[in-house]
Amino acid sequence: MVNLRITDNQLDNLNISDEGRQRALQRAQEVYVMTLLEMGEITSGRAAKLLGISRLEVIEMMNQYGISLFDDSQDLDSLKQEVDGMELLLNEPEVE
């Protein structure tokens, strides 16, 4: 595990501009949120709220980070079973 801690004093010694600091902080937040999203810890809606952007912007960002919109951890057999189960539910006659 890597633990990274950068203090304000360290940044002051590097003479980084305010714009540079803001951009680096924004990028760090994006990477953190995208990692949580990729791991399934948060939803795209939650990611949008955390980053203060729309879900569409999160989806575009997911594409940039190579994160799938779909749960690709499911194998073909379990997906077929899920689809078959939904078809059965949809085709059941309505009870009045």
C-alpha positions in Angstrom: 0.0 0.0 0.0 1.3 3.4 -0.9 0.6 6.4 1.4 1.0 9.7 -0.2 0.8 12.9 1.8 1.7 16.3 0.5 1.6 19.2 2.9 1.0 22.8 1.9 4.6 23.6 3.0 5.9 21.1 0.5 3.8 22.7 -2.2 5.0 26.1 -1.2 8.6 25.0 -1.6 7.8 23.9 -5.2 6.5 27.3 -6.2 3.4 25.8 -7.8 0.9 28.3 -9.1 -2.6 28.4 -7.6 -4.0 27.3 -11.0 -1.6 24.3 -11.0 -2.7 23.4 -7.5 -6.4 23.6 -8.3 -6.0 21.6 -11.5 -4.0 18.9 -9.7 -6.6 18.7 -6.9 -9.4 18.5 -9.3 -7.6 15.7 -11.2 -6.9 13.8 -8.0 -10.6 14.0 -7.0 -11.6 12.7 -10.4 -9.3 9.8 -10.2 -10.4 9.0 -6.7 -14.1 9.0 -7.6 -13.5 7.1 -10.9 -11.7 4.4 -8.9 -14.6 4.1 -6.5 -17.0 3.9 -9.4 -14.9 1.3 -11.2 -14.7 -0.8 -8.0 -18.5 -0.7 -7.7 -18.3 1.2 -4.4 -20.5 4.1 -5.7 -23.0 4.7 -8.6 -22.6 7.0 -11.5 -25.2 9.2 -9.9 -23.2 9.4 -6.7 -20.1 10.1 -8.6 -21.8 13.0 -10.4 -22.9 14.5 -7.1 -19.4 14.1 -5.6 -17.8 15.8 -8.6 -20.5 18.4 -9.0 -21.2 17.4 -12.7 -24.1 15.8 -14.6 -24.4 12.0 -15.0 -23.8 12.4 -18.7 -20.5 14.1 -17.9 -19.7 11.2 -15.6 -20.4 8.7 -18.4 -18.1 10.6 -20.7 -15.5 10.6 -18.0 -16.0 6.8 -17.5 -15.2 6.4 -21.2 -12.0 8.4 -20.8 -10.9 6.2 -17.9 -11.9 3.0 -19.7 -14.7 2.1 -17.2 -17.6 0.1 -18.6 -21.1 1.3 -18.2 -22.2 -2.3 -17.7 -21.5 -4.9 -15.1 -19.1 -7.0 -17.1 -18.4 -9.3 -14.1 -21.5 -11.4 -14.9 -20.9 -14.5 -17.1 -23.1 -15.3 -20.1 -25.0 -18.2 -18.4 -26.1 -16.0 -15.4 -27.0 -13.2 -17.7 -29.2 -15.6 -19.8 -30.9 -16.8 -16.6 -31.6 -13.3 -15.6 -33.1 -12.4 -19.0 -35.2 -15.6 -19.0 -36.5 -14.8 -15.6 -37.5 -11.3 -16.7 -39.2 -12.7 -19.8 -41.3 -15.0 -17.6 -42.3 -12.1 -15.4 -43.2 -10.0 -18.4 -45.3 -12.7 -20.0 -47.3 -13.6 -16.9 -51.0 -12.9 -17.2 -52.1 -10.0 -15.1 -54.2 -10.9 -12.1 -57.2 -8.7 -11.6 
